[in-house]
Every structure is written in C-alpha cells, then in structure tokens.
Amino acid sequence: QVQVVESGGGLVQPGGSLRLSCVTSGGIFMINTMGWYRQAPGKAREFVAVIASGGRTNYADSVKGRFTISRDNAKNTVYLQMNSLKPEATAVYYCNVATFGNIYWGQGTQVTVSS
C-alpha cells in the first residue's frame, strides 16, 4: 500500500525555522517530481516548491530565498527547510509525489507561525 507521510510541522515564532520531511513507502517507483503545497484556512491549496529527480528546483515567489527543497532519492524522501518564517506561512503543508503515471498526496502537517 502506497503511503506518503509528512512530519516536522509545529508552532514556531515569526522569524523562526522548521524542517518538514516527507517519506514515501509501499512501492512508489520511478518518482519524477516531489513537492510541497500548502493550504491556509479559507484558502485554496497553493504551490510552494518542487524538485525533479535530477535536482532541478522551482519555488513560489513568496518563499524564494527563504525555503529550500531537497530530496534523497535512495530513501524516496523530500525535505523542506523553511527559514525566516512569517505568520502568513501558517497552513497545512502537503507533500506531493508524482510518477509518470500517478500523483500521490500525504495527509498534511500543520505549520503555525505565531508569537
């Protein structure tokens, strides 16, 4: 059974940092891209960052320079290092894993940025 599990969320003060992790298991093969999306209360889910199998990355303008996405292909794991967090980053963060035939989502991890 395919599983996509996020972790690392929590409560952090403005200006702080968090590192999210997403581990896949259950036989997801030939992963193409791995990425992060987020959904704030009352808003649509939005793109945050993505990394291709070869390492090419892309970020939403709102997080460029502060967030870094990375992946460990051997472990089918993707990370999101979030620095200089702002209150508007408060959201549920979802991991997205795309193969050449399927897209998988995790259940999300809550990130709250508040003093």
C-alpha positions in Angstrom: 0.0 0.0 0.0 1.4 3.3 -1.0 2.0 5.8 1.8 3.1 9.4 1.8 3.8 10.7 5.3 4.7 14.2 6.2 6.3 15.3 9.5 8.1 18.2 11.1 5.3 20.7 11.5 4.6 22.6 14.6 4.3 26.0 16.2 7.1 28.5 15.6 7.6 32.2 16.3 7.9 34.6 13.4 11.5 34.6 12.1 12.0 31.0 13.2 12.7 27.9 11.2 11.2 24.5 10.6 12.2 21.5 8.5 9.5 19.3 7.0 10.1 15.8 5.9 8.0 13.5 3.6 8.7 9.8 3.4 7.2 7.6 0.8 6.7 3.8 1.0 4.7 1.0 -0.4 6.3 0.7 -3.8 6.2 4.1 -5.5 8.6 3.6 -8.4 10.1 5.9 -10.9 9.3 9.1 -9.0 9.6 12.1 -11.2 8.9 15.1 -9.1 8.4 15.6 -5.3 7.0 18.8 -4.0 5.2 20.8 -1.3 1.9 22.6 -1.4 0.1 24.4 1.4 -3.4 25.3 2.3 -4.3 28.1 4.7 -7.7 28.3 6.4 -10.3 29.5 3.9 -7.9 29.5 1.0 -7.1 27.2 -1.9 -4.2 24.9 -1.9 -1.2 26.6 -3.4 2.2 25.5 -4.7 5.3 26.0 -2.6 8.2 24.2 -4.1 9.1 21.2 -6.3 12.2 19.2 -7.0 12.7 17.0 -10.0 14.6 13.7 -10.0 17.6 15.3 -11.4 17.6 18.0 -8.7 16.1 20.9 -10.6 14.0 23.0 -8.3 11.3 25.6 -8.5 9.7 27.8 -5.8 6.7 30.0 -5.4 7.8 33.7 -5.4 6.6 34.1 -1.8 9.1 31.7 -0.5 12.1 32.2 -2.7 15.3 32.8 -0.7 13.8 31.5 2.5 12.7 28.0 1.8 14.9 25.2 0.4 13.6 21.9 -1.0 15.9 18.8 -1.2 15.4 15.1 -1.7 17.1 11.8 -1.0 16.3 9.6 -4.0 17.7 6.5 -2.2 15.2 7.0 0.6 12.3 8.4 -1.5 12.3 11.3 0.9 11.8 15.0 0.3 12.6 17.8 2.7 11.5 21.5 3.0 13.7 23.7 5.1 11.8 26.8 6.0 13.6 29.8 7.4 12.6 33.4 8.3 9.0 32.2 8.7 6.2 34.7 8.5 2.7 34.4 10.0 1.3 34.1 6.5 3.1 30.8 6.2 0.6 29.3 8.6 -1.1 26.4 6.8 -1.3 22.7 6.4 1.6 21.6 4.3 1.1 18.7 1.9 3.7 16.5 0.2 3.1 15.7 -3.5 4.8 12.8 -5.3 4.4 12.4 -9.0 5.5 9.4 -11.1 4.9 9.3 -14.8 1.5 7.8 -14.2 0.2 8.8 -10.8 0.1 11.5 -8.3 0.1 10.9 -4.6 -0.6 13.2 -1.7 0.1 13.0 2.0 -2.3 13.8 4.8 -0.5 17.1 5.6 1.3 18.5 8.5 0.3 21.7 10.3 2.6 24.7 10.4 1.7 27.6 12.7 3.7 30.8 12.8 2.7 32.9 15.7 4.1 34.8 18.6 
